[in-house]
Amino acid sequence: MSGDNILTVDRLMMRFGGIVAVNELSFTAQRRQITALIGPNGAGKTTVFNCITGFYRPSGGAIRLAHDDGRTMQLERLGDFRITKLAKVARTFQNIRLFPGMTALENLMVAQHNALMRASGLTLLGLIGAPSWRAAEERAIE
């Protein structure tokens, strides 16, 4: 994997029973570059993101993420919440109409709810704005 590659998806495969949703997809996303995943409805775009973020465990292939500190993580080997916790990869909902009264930042912070919930004592400390919650909020924003 090149030093400029942040994300490498190699021969990603996702099957749901007899349905093949993603068939040996490969691509890289590089630092300081825009990478797009486009296609018609039903092409598997959301399924790819669900595999990258751990919502689905791929049927095959590899997903590697390179951090600035030199660590490389194989996301397909991590379980759901560990991708968020260890690899620092999170997602928000595709349909922003779910939270129309929230700002873009607040919608993105929804993806960080596990860390914020723990820091807030399951929301009680968050409701009163405790320092532990504010620190977790700052980390989520970063």
Buried (B, 14 or more C-beta within 10 A) or exposed (E): EEEEBBBBBBEBBBEEEEEEBBBEBEEBBBEEEEEEBEEEEEEBBBBBBBBBBBEBBBBBBBBBBBEEEEEEBEBBEBEEEEBBBBBEBBBBEEEEEEEEEEEEEEBBBBBBEEBBBEBBBEEEBBEEEBEEBBEBBEEBEE
